[in-house]
């Protein structure tokens, strides 16, 4: 018997429970899969992209680093597209769910344990 192994994808699938697509917004699992990661995330431009599965359709999320260093989130869901006129002040549930998992992309935050005084 011949056994073949397939290399593992370097990207991870993360599942988050968010308000679902039905009218009652019943909690439902949404899956986020990294599809692109910039090898130099400090440079302006696209930092990362994700594919979002679990709702009525699949969507894409992108994190952009602006020239001034600020992060700008983009999502292709109708909610984000409709509210996108507000200078990205509104974040859809997909972006909120993803950003709730980790601190903004950038240099890792070093946590220092508090010392007993």
C-alpha positions as YAML, in Angstrom:
chain: A
units: angstrom
residues:
- id: 1
  name: UNK
  ca: [0.00, 0.00, 0.00]
- id: 2
  name: UNK
  ca: [1.37, 3.42, -1.01]
- id: 3
  name: UNK
  ca: [0.85, 6.25, 1.41]
- id: 4
  name: UNK
  ca: [1.04, 9.83, 0.25]
- id: 5
  name: UNK
  ca: [1.17, 12.85, 2.44]
- id: 6
  name: UNK
  ca: [-0.05, 16.25, 1.50]
- id: 7
  name: UNK
  ca: [1.77, 19.30, 2.82]
- id: 8
  name: UNK
  ca: [-0.21, 21.28, 5.33]
- id: 9
  name: UNK
  ca: [-1.41, 24.70, 4.32]
- id: 10
  name: UNK
  ca: [0.55, 27.48, 6.05]
- id: 11
  name: UNK
  ca: [-2.73, 29.23, 6.81]
- id: 12
  name: UNK
  ca: [-5.20, 28.51, 9.56]
- id: 13
  name: UNK
  ca: [-8.99, 28.33, 9.60]
- id: 14
  name: UNK
  ca: [-10.50, 30.21, 12.54]
- id: 15
  name: UNK
  ca: [-14.14, 29.76, 13.53]
- id: 16
  name: UNK
  ca: [-16.04, 32.51, 15.34]
- id: 17
  name: UNK
  ca: [-19.67, 32.56, 16.46]
- id: 18
  name: UNK
  ca: [-21.37, 35.71, 15.13]
- id: 19
  name: UNK
  ca: [-24.97, 36.85, 14.68]
- id: 20
  name: UNK
  ca: [-26.30, 34.76, 11.80]
- id: 21
  name: UNK
  ca: [-27.76, 35.85, 8.48]
- id: 22
  name: UNK
  ca: [-31.39, 35.14, 9.44]
- id: 23
  name: UNK
  ca: [-33.82, 37.79, 10.67]
- id: 24
  name: UNK
  ca: [-33.49, 36.61, 14.26]
- id: 25
  name: UNK
  ca: [-29.70, 36.85, 13.97]
- id: 26
  name: UNK
  ca: [-29.37, 33.40, 15.52]
- id: 27
  name: UNK
  ca: [-25.71, 32.82, 16.45]
- id: 28
  name: UNK
  ca: [-23.92, 30.89, 13.70]
- id: 29
  name: UNK
  ca: [-20.34, 29.78, 13.02]
- id: 30
  name: UNK
  ca: [-18.32, 31.90, 10.57]
- id: 31
  name: UNK
  ca: [-15.00, 30.62, 9.27]
- id: 32
  name: UNK
  ca: [-12.08, 32.94, 8.53]
- id: 33
  name: UNK
  ca: [-9.25, 31.66, 6.34]
- id: 34
  name: UNK
  ca: [-6.13, 33.69, 5.62]
- id: 35
  name: UNK
  ca: [-5.64, 33.87, 1.85]
- id: 36
  name: UNK
  ca: [-2.74, 36.34, 1.68]
- id: 37
  name: UNK
  ca: [-0.12, 37.67, 4.07]
- id: 38
  name: UNK
  ca: [2.34, 40.37, 3.05]
- id: 39
  name: UNK
  ca: [5.91, 39.30, 3.82]
- id: 40
  name: UNK
  ca: [6.65, 42.91, 4.86]
- id: 41
  name: UNK
  ca: [3.53, 44.01, 6.80]
- id: 42
  name: UNK
  ca: [5.11, 47.33, 7.83]
- id: 43
  name: UNK
  ca: [4.98, 48.64, 4.25]
- id: 44
  name: UNK
  ca: [1.93, 50.59, 3.05]
- id: 45
  name: UNK
  ca: [-0.58, 48.53, 1.08]
- id: 46
  name: UNK
  ca: [-2.32, 45.23, 1.64]
- id: 47
  name: UNK
  ca: [-1.25, 43.55, 4.87]
- id: 48
  name: UNK
  ca: [-3.53, 40.47, 4.91]
- id: 49
  name: UNK
  ca: [-6.67, 39.09, 3.32]
- id: 50
  name: UNK
  ca: [-9.18, 36.55, 4.62]
- id: 51
  name: UNK
  ca: [-12.00, 34.55, 3.07]
- id: 52
  name: UNK
  ca: [-15.14, 34.49, 5.24]
- id: 53
  name: UNK
  ca: [-17.49, 31.49, 5.00]
- id: 54
  name: UNK
  ca: [-20.63, 30.71, 6.96]
- id: 55
  name: UNK
  ca: [-23.27, 33.24, 5.99]
- id: 56
  name: UNK
  ca: [-25.44, 33.38, 2.90]
- id: 57
  name: UNK
  ca: [-22.40, 33.99, 0.70]
- id: 58
  name: UNK
  ca: [-18.64, 34.03, 1.08]
- id: 59
  name: UNK
  ca: [-16.96, 37.41, 1.56]
- id: 60
  name: UNK
  ca: [-13.44, 38.76, 1.55]
- id: 61
  name: UNK
  ca: [-11.81, 40.92, 4.20]
- id: 62
  name: UNK
  ca: [-8.65, 42.92, 3.58]
- id: 63
  name: UNK
  ca: [-6.47, 44.85, 6.00]
- id: 64
  name: UNK
  ca: [-4.70, 47.79, 4.41]
- id: 65
  name: UNK
  ca: [-1.90, 49.88, 5.89]
- id: 66
  name: UNK
  ca: [-2.31, 53.48, 4.76]
- id: 67
  name: UNK
  ca: [0.66, 55.69, 3.92]
- id: 68
  name: UNK
  ca: [0.33, 57.37, 7.34]
- id: 69
  name: UNK
  ca: [0.57, 53.97, 9.11]
- id: 70
  name: UNK
  ca: [-3.11, 53.64, 10.07]
- id: 71
  name: UNK
  ca: [-4.96, 50.39, 9.39]
- id: 72
  name: UNK
  ca: [-8.05, 50.41, 7.18]
- id: 73
  name: UNK
  ca: [-10.37, 47.39, 7.07]
- id: 74
  name: UNK
  ca: [-12.35, 46.43, 3.97]
- id: 75
  name: UNK
  ca: [-15.09, 43.79, 3.65]
- id: 76
  name: UNK
  ca: [-17.11, 42.83, 0.59]
- id: 77
  name: UNK
  ca: [-20.33, 42.11, 2.53]
- id: 78
  name: UNK
  ca: [-23.37, 44.29, 1.71]
- id: 79
  name: UNK
  ca: [-23.34, 45.89, 5.18]
- id: 80
  name: UNK
  ca: [-19.75, 47.10, 4.79]
- id: 81
  name: UNK
  ca: [-20.30, 48.24, 1.20]
- id: 82
  name: UNK
  ca: [-23.44, 50.19, 2.11]
- id: 83
  name: UNK
  ca: [-21.86, 51.87, 5.14]
- id: 84
  name: UNK
  ca: [-18.49, 52.36, 3.43]
- id: 85
  name: UNK
  ca: [-19.56, 55.89, 2.56]
- id: 86
  name: UNK
  ca: [-18.97, 56.81, 6.22]
- id: 87
  name: UNK
  ca: [-15.17, 56.95, 5.85]
- id: 88
  name: UNK
  ca: [-14.89, 53.39, 7.27]
- id: 89
  name: UNK
  ca: [-16.35, 54.54, 10.62]
- id: 90
  name: UNK
  ca: [-18.72, 51.54, 10.56]
- id: 91
  name: UNK
  ca: [-17.32, 48.01, 10.88]
- id: 92
  name: UNK
  ca: [-19.42, 45.06, 9.77]
- id: 93
  name: UNK
  ca: [-19.87, 41.99, 11.99]
- id: 94
  name: UNK
  ca: [-17.23, 40.11, 9.99]
- id: 95
  name: UNK
  ca: [-14.52, 42.68, 10.68]
- id: 96
  name: UNK
  ca: [-15.66, 43.07, 14.29]
- id: 97
  name: UNK
  ca: [-15.48, 39.30, 14.77]
- id: 98
  name: UNK
  ca: [-12.00, 39.11, 13.29]
- id: 99
  name: UNK
  ca: [-10.59, 42.11, 15.14]
- id: 100
  name: UNK
  ca: [-12.06, 40.78, 18.37]
- id: 101
  name: UNK
  ca: [-9.67, 37.84, 18.12]
- id: 102
  name: UNK
  ca: [-6.40, 39.72, 18.10]
- id: 103
  name: UNK
  ca: [-4.80, 43.10, 18.50]
- id: 104
  name: UNK
  ca: [-4.20, 45.14, 15.33]
- id: 105
  name: UNK
  ca: [-1.57, 43.72, 13.04]
- id: 106
  name: UNK
  ca: [1.83, 45.22, 13.66]
- id: 107
  name: UNK
  ca: [4.71, 44.65, 15.99]
- id: 108
  name: UNK
  ca: [3.81, 42.17, 18.72]
- id: 109
  name: UNK
  ca: [2.89, 43.78, 22.00]
- id: 110
  name: UNK
  ca: [5.26, 42.78, 24.75]
- id: 111
  name: UNK
  ca: [3.44, 42.29, 28.00]
- id: 112
  name: UNK
  ca: [5.39, 42.85, 31.17]
- id: 113
  name: UNK
  ca: [4.18, 41.14, 34.31]
- id: 114
  name: UNK
  ca: [3.40, 43.49, 37.14]
- id: 115
  name: UNK
  ca: [5.82, 43.15, 40.02]
- id: 116
  name: UNK
  ca: [4.65, 42.87, 43.58]
- id: 117
  name: UNK
  ca: [5.46, 46.00, 45.49]
...
